[in-house]
Amino acid sequence: MLLRHAKSNWPEGMADRDRPLASRGREAAPVMGRYLAEELLLPELVLVSPARRTAETWELVAPMLPDRPPSRIEPRIYEAPSQRLLQVAQEVEPAVRTLLLIGHNPGLEELAAALTSHGDRYAAARMSQKYPTCGLAVLDFEIEDWRDLGPRSGRLDRFVTPASLGEGPDA
């Protein structure tokens, strides 16, 4: 699962890495957490970019889940191109069956597109038009080991946003 961080602010003079969530982002992140819980999309491991906005997104998503999964800050996710994100995922231990990456665009959007070979065509169309903040791509793979993850190896199960759930505008 690939979750883009929730909507953030960009106060003047603040470094990109230190940007906090905006009020709209603080509202959207729990919506996505509830969605994950209701749909039983429960990660076994969460890898989070070290940016403040991604950490805050995770801290608002996690309490909505029935059990908080292990999470790690993964420095390589910050401002990562899709190839680096793919490498991070390929290094996940095989015992983890469901992975959630929380990161940034354009890398997440490019990775989702690169991994998708088929799936829900309506979800693919929405994802190709815009991958807004708090957008979530859910991909399924028929692999036994994350090292086997590669281009066009996945099926796009769904692409959801707070707006598609009736919970506010996409940004």
Buried (B, 14 or more C-beta within 10 A) or exposed (E): BBBBBBBBEEEEEEEEEEBBBBEBBBBBBBBBBBBBBEEEBBBBBBBBBEBBBBBBBBBBBBEBBEEEBEBEBBEBBBBBEBEBBBEBBEEBEEEBEBBBBBBBBEBBBBBBBBBBEEBBEEBBEBBEEEBBBBBBBBBEBEEEEBEEBEBEBBBBBBBBBBBBBEBBEBB
